Amino acid sequence: MAMLTLLTLFGLYVFVGQLSATRFLAANTESAAAALAEARDALIADAVSRTSISPGAYYAAGYMPLPDLGSLFEGGAPSEGAVPTLNHTGNSKERSIVGKFPWKTLGTGALRDQKGECLWYVVSGRFKITPKTDAPMNWDTQGQIDIIDGSGALLASNLAALVVAPGQALDGQSRALGDVAYAECGGNYDARNYLDTFDNTNAVSGQLNYFAGSTNNRAAPDASNKRFVVAETAFYNDRFLFISVADIFDPLIRRRDFSGAVASLLDNPAFQADLQAIALTGAKGTDNLDCSFAADPVFCTSWKEMLFLTQLPAPAPITIDGVASGNCRRVLIFAGRRGAGQSRNDDTQRGQPNNYLEDPNLALFAVPTAAGTAFSGVSAFDYRTPANDILRCLP
């Protein structure tokens, strides 16, 4: 009887121990997920809240910070948690960068995964704030990060950024302290020691979760898309939370000053005068458009892809907000956000009006002369109906 009691108590002890371990693992997993989400939210908030949109300061809204690379600048004193204050080796235009999450700069405190490792962060070259891309920055900008699974199947594409939980060290990875200045997170800044896989012979579809060959394996060799692997194997245990282009622009276009920036672009008298005078060429009629006449030339340069210009067969009214305008000689359209079935991923697609306009405007639009006069749209941008065409009558 005593033996049976002891066995029962032992079994209960094992069960309780397993239950406690399960709860502990679940708590760690929940904590890691919360850390990833907090880092993601902080990065998005930083990108969306940068400076005012207009006038003249739109250059920063939408861009994301560089990762923490272990020093304030190339050759500078070691530090952790902060973005570099100057450029560094390999950080060229449109080249994606990987490093640790800049928790000090963003004010979150050090965020960690379930193994206690500080989070890492990858930013697409087109979305990093230093140095900025020469390409337009708008809701159609393509990120350069793709995600594949352990079989090589594509899970997500053209992402703006990734937040990474590196998990425990795998074979070959060394997380020895690189400098006593790294007291909070510890370890070092070689991405190969944190992101997977360490040995290229074990790579899924030849893809590594870092940029091999650069300083600390941190800088992309070119501007092409980079594939990152999410898998649960002996060679991969990274966990990602990604940031899409929509994650940035969904809140950005809700900013009170965004609709004002669009209105300022379309209503500027000098800009309208130029549009009334230029020859209409190109698929959108705007090849001769000159952003130097705009109220905010930088905003114009980023968003001119949305502009369409055509001449009516004869002066006539158009419909704006359900009301007929005065007679128009030309019609200016700011095309809304792409809708279902529309793609703007490359120059060919961006040159096709059907990827921007809807009927009746799509059926009528032509260069240099429209097929009719019954254009219809709205007068102001509204984030609740972002696909609407915004029209201006140019007499």
N, C-alpha and C positions, 0 to 999 in steps of 0.2 A: 504493500500500500504506500509506504514511504517512497519507494522507488517510482511508483506511478505518479505520485504528487510532484516529485522532483522533475520527472520527464515532462509533466504538464506545464510546470513553471518554466522549464527551460524552453519548451516550445513557445510559450507565451512571450518569453523574453526575446526569442529570435524574431517572432512576428512583430512585436512592438519595435524592435530594432530596425527591421526591414521597413516598417511603416514610417518610422522617423527618418530613415535614409531617403525614402521616396519623397516625403514632404520636404526634406532638405534640398533634394535635387530639383523638385518642382519650384521651390522658392528661389533657388539659384537661377533656374531658367526664366522665371517670371522677372526676376531682378535684371537679368541680362537683356530681356526683351524691352523692359522699361528704359534701360540705359540707351539702347539703340534708338528707341523712339524719341527720347529726350534729345539725343544728339541730332537726329534727323530734323526735329522741329526747330532746334536752335539754328541749324544751317539754313533752313528755309526762311526763318524769320529774319536772319541777317541779310539774306539776298533780297528779300522783298522790301525791307525797310530802309535800304541804303539811299540816302539823300532824297531830295525832292525830285519829282519826275520832270517838272518844268517850272520856270524856263531855264534852259541852259545847263541843267545839272543831271540829265537823264543818264549820263554816261555810266553810272554805277548801279542803278536798279536792275536786279536780276542776276548780277554777277555774284559768284561765291568766293569765300576766302580760300587762300592756300592752306594746305595741311601744316601741322606742326612738324618741322624737320630737324628739331634738336638744336637749333641755334637761331639767334636773332637775324643773322645774315651770314652769307658765305664767308668763312674764315673768322667769324665772330665768336664771342664767348658762348659756351654751351648753355642752353636753357631748355625748358620744356613747357608745353602747353600753349605756346604762342605761335602765331603765324610769322614767317620771316618778314622783316621790315625792308629788305632789299632783295633784288633778284639773286638767283643762285644757279649753279651749273645745271644745265639740262632744261631749265625752265624757259622754253621758247614759246612763241605764239602757237596756239592750237595743240600744244603737247600736253597730254593729261599727266597728272602728278599724283603720287601716292605717299602718304605719310600718316602720322598719328592725328587723331581728332584734336583740334586746337581749343581745348576746354578752358584754358585761362583767358584767351582772347574773347571767347563767347560767354564767359561767366557762368559756366555750368558746374564747375568743379570737375575733378577727374572722374570720368565715366568708365565703368569696367564691365567685362563680360562675366559669364558664370565661373570662369577659372581665375578671376581677379585681374585679368590683363586689361590694360587701358585700350579703348577702342581705336581703330584706324579709320582712315577716310581717303577716298579716291575722288578727284574732281576732274571732269572732262575739260580738255583744253579750251573749248569754246566758252565755257562758263566760268573759268577762273578769272579773278579780277586783275591779276598781274602775271604776265603782260596780257592785255586784252586782245581778243581776236579782231581782225579787220572785217570779219563778216558781220552782217546785221544781227542784232540781238532782239528777237521778238518771239512771239508764241510759236513760231514755226522753226526756230533754231533747233538743229539736231545735236543731241549729246553724242558722245563717242564711246559709250560703255554698253556692252552687251553682256548678258548672263546666260550660261549654258548649264545643263545638268550633267550628271555623271556619265550619261550616254552620248553627250555632245549635242543634245536637242536644245534649241534656242528657247529660253524662258522669257526674256525681256530684251529690248533693244533700244539704242539711241538715248540712253539714260544720261541725266546731267551729273549725277554723283552716286557714290555708294558709301554707306557707313558699314564698317566691318568689325565683327567680333572674332578675333583670331583664334580663340580657344587655346587648349594646352599645346605645348611644343611637341612637334612631331620629330621623327628621326632626322638627324642632321641639323635641326634648328638649335641655335644657341642664343639664349636671352640673357647672357652675362651682362652685368652693368657696364655701360659704355663710358659713363662719367658720373662722378659724385653729384653733379648738378641735376641729374635725373632722379631726384630723391622720391618724388611722388609716385611716378609710374614705374620707375626702375628700367632695367633692360637697356636696349639700344635702338637705333633707328634704321637698321638694315631690314627692309621689307621682307627679304627672303627668310629671315629668322622668325617671322610672324605669319606671313601669308603663304599660301600653299601653291604647289608642292615644292619641297626643297630640291628634289632631284628631278631634272627634266625627263628622265627615262620613265618616270611614273605619271607624267602629265596626261590629263584627259584631252584628247584631240590636240595635243601639243601646246595647251594653254596653261600658263602660270598666272597666279593672282598678283603679279608684280611685273615690273619692267626690267627684265634681265639685262645686265651689261652696263647700266648707268650707275652713277654714284648712289650707293645704298639701294640700288635697284628701284629707284623712285620715279624716273622720268621716261615717258614714252619716246620712242625713237622717231615717230612721225605723227601725223594728224589722223591716221586711219583709226577706225573703231577697234577697241581692244575687248577681247572676250575674257570674262572671269567665270570661274567654275564654282558651283555650289554642289557639294557631294558629301556623303558620309562614308569615307573609306579610311584605310590606314594611311592614306597620303593627303587627304583633304578633310578639314574640319572647320573651315571658315564659314561664318554665317553673315549674311548681308541684309541690310535694309536699304532699299534703293530710293533715290529721289529722281522722279521723272521731270520732264520739262513742264508738264501740266501742274505738277506739285508746286512749282515756282510761280507760274503765270496765273493759275486759278486765283490765288490771293492777291497777286500783284495788280491784276486788272480791277480788283475791287477797291483799290486805293482811290480816294476821292479825287486826287489830282490826275489820275489816268485819263478819265473822260475829258477833263479840261485840257490835257495835252493834245488829245486828238482834235478837239474843237479848235484849239489855238493853231494847229497845223492847217486845218481846212479853211479857217476864216481869215488868215493873215492876208491883208490887202496886197502886199508886195508879192506874196506867193501866188495868189489868185491872178494877179496881173501877168505874171510870167506864164502861168498855165493857159491864159487866154491868148497868148502871143506865140507860143512855141508850135513848131510843126509836130503833128501827131504821128509817131512812128513806134514800131515794136508791137509785141503781142498785147500790151496793155495801154499803148498810146503814150507812154510816159518815158520813152528812152531819152528825150531831151529835157526832162525835168531837172531843175537845178535847186538843190536843197539849200544853197546859200541864201536864197530869198525867203526861206522859212523862218518863222519866229524862233524856233529851236532847231538849227541845222543838224544837231546830233540825233535828236528824236526823229527828224525827217529821214535821215540816212538809215536808221534802224527799221523804220516802218514803211518806207516808200514802196516796198513789195506789195503792200495792200492797196496801192493807189491805181485807179483806172481812169482814163480820160478819153472821151469821145466827142465828136461834133455831131449835132443833130442835123438831119437833112434840111431843115428850115427852123428858124427860131420858134420855139413852142414851150408851153409849160410842162413841168414834170410834177409828180406827186411826192410830197415829203410830209411825213406824219399825217397822211390821209388828206392833205390840203394841196390844192394846185398852186404852184409857184407862179411867178411872173415868167415872161418869155425867156428861154435859155438858148444861148448859142452853143454852149458846150456843157457837158455833164461830168462832174468829178465824183468818183465813187471811192470810198474807203471800205474795202471788202472786210467782212467780219471774220471771226475765227472759223477755221475749217469745220465743216459739218460732216455728217455720215456720207461715206463714199468719196470724199475729197482727200487728196494726198498732195503734199507739198514738200516731198523729201529730197528732190534734186532740181537742177536747173530746168530740165524738161517739164516736170510737173508744175514748177513755179511759173512757167511761161504759158500755161493753159488756163484761160478764163473759167472753164468749168470747174476748176479746183478752188475757185474763189467766189464766183457769183451764182445766184439762183435766179430762176425766172421771176418776173419778166425781164430783169436786167441782163441775164445771161443770153436770152434769145435776141435781145435788141443790141447788145454791145458788139461793136466792130470798129476797126481802125482803118482809115481815119474817120469814116462816117457811119453813124449808127444805122441800124435797120429800121428804126422807128423812133417814136418820141415818148412812148408810154412808160418811162422809167418810174420806179416807185421804191421808196425806202424811208429811212428815219433820219432825223436831224442830229441825234446825239447818241454816243456810245452808252450802252447799258449792260453791265456785267451779267444781268439776269438773262439777256438775250444777245449774247456776244456774236452770234453768226449773222445778225442783221446787217445789210448794206447801208452805209451812211452816205447820203447824197448831198451834193451842193450844185446849185444852179449858177452857171457862169454866164452872165448876159453878154 
